[in-house]
């Protein structure tokens, strides 16, 4: 199975959380979205250890397959967002974009975001 790793999973990996490290070490490819890159760069910029974190993150990104947003991603985004609105379960915008990237590329989204658990039309695993 191929995965797209959500930002919270990557942060757990970089913080050396045992459960996540064990699972990710078995993966041949680390797939992330450009949205995750942006979230992590913001986190580094917003931290007191900007230089240290930015260097860690940039080195990490070199090991990743980074998926970008396409026109098809935008169409999937609109579908997911619309479905969430119809069922009354809005979630953060960036999570919709990340889910859209995973759907477009037929990847299972790996996350620990609780607001994604009940959404059955997004292919995901909760770690």
C-alpha positions in Angstrom: 0.0 0.0 0.0 1.2 3.5 -0.8 0.8 6.3 1.7 0.7 10.1 1.8 1.8 11.2 5.2 0.0 14.1 6.9 2.0 16.8 8.6 1.2 15.5 12.1 2.7 12.1 11.2 5.9 13.7 9.8 6.3 15.9 12.9 5.9 12.7 15.1 8.5 11.0 12.9 10.9 13.9 13.3 10.3 14.0 17.0 11.3 10.3 17.0 8.0 9.0 18.3 8.6 5.2 18.4 5.3 4.0 17.0 5.6 6.3 13.9 9.3 5.7 13.4 8.7 1.9 13.4 6.0 2.2 10.7 7.7 4.7 8.5 11.0 2.9 8.5 9.2 0.1 6.6 8.3 2.4 3.8 10.3 2.6 0.6 9.0 6.1 -0.3 8.1 9.0 1.9 5.2 10.8 0.1 4.1 14.2 1.4 2.2 17.0 -0.2 3.3 20.5 -0.9 0.8 21.6 1.7 2.7 19.7 4.4 5.9 21.4 3.3 4.2 24.8 3.7 2.8 23.8 7.1 6.2 22.7 8.3 8.0 25.7 7.0 5.5 27.9 8.8 6.0 25.9 12.0 9.8 26.5 11.7 9.3 30.2 11.0 7.0 30.5 13.9 9.3 28.7 16.4 12.1 30.1 18.5 14.5 27.7 16.9 13.9 28.8 13.3 17.4 28.2 11.9 17.7 24.8 13.5 14.2 23.6 12.4 14.3 25.0 8.9 17.6 23.1 8.3 16.1 19.9 9.7 13.0 20.2 7.6 14.8 21.1 4.4 17.1 18.1 4.8 14.1 15.9 5.4 12.3 17.2 2.3 15.2 16.1 0.2 14.3 12.5 1.1 10.6 12.9 0.2 8.5 12.6 -2.9 6.6 15.9 -2.8 3.2 15.9 -4.5 2.1 19.3 -5.9 -1.4 20.7 -6.5 -2.8 20.3 -10.0 -6.0 21.3 -11.6 -7.3 17.8 -10.9 -6.4 18.3 -7.2 -8.6 21.4 -7.2 -11.6 19.5 -8.6 -11.2 16.8 -6.0 -10.8 19.4 -3.3 -14.1 21.0 -4.4 -15.9 17.6 -4.3 -14.5 16.7 -0.8 -15.3 20.2 0.6 -18.8 20.1 -0.8 -19.5 16.6 0.6 -18.2 17.8 4.0 -20.5 20.8 3.9 -23.5 18.7 3.0 -22.9 16.4 6.0 -22.1 19.2 8.3 -18.5 18.2 9.1 -16.2 21.0 8.0 -12.5 20.4 8.6 -9.5 22.7 8.2 -8.8 23.7 4.6 -5.3 22.4 4.6 -6.5 18.9 5.5 -9.0 19.0 2.6 -6.1 19.9 0.3 -3.9 17.1 1.7 -6.8 14.6 1.4 -7.3 15.8 -2.2 -3.7 15.1 -3.1 -4.0 11.6 -1.6 -7.2 10.9 -3.6 -5.7 12.2 -6.9 -2.7 10.0 -6.5 -4.5 6.9 -5.2 -2.6 7.1 -1.9 -3.9 6.3 1.6 -3.7 9.3 3.8 -1.9 8.6 7.1 -2.9 11.0 9.8 -3.9 11.3 13.4 -6.3 14.1 12.9 -9.4 13.2 14.9 -11.7 15.2 12.6 -10.8 12.8 9.7 -11.8 9.6 11.6 -15.5 9.8 10.9 -15.2 10.8 7.2 -15.7 7.5 5.4 -15.1 8.7 1.8 -11.5 9.6 2.4 -9.1 6.6 2.2 -7.0 6.9 5.3 -5.2 5.2 8.2 -5.1 6.6 11.6 -1.7 6.1 13.3 
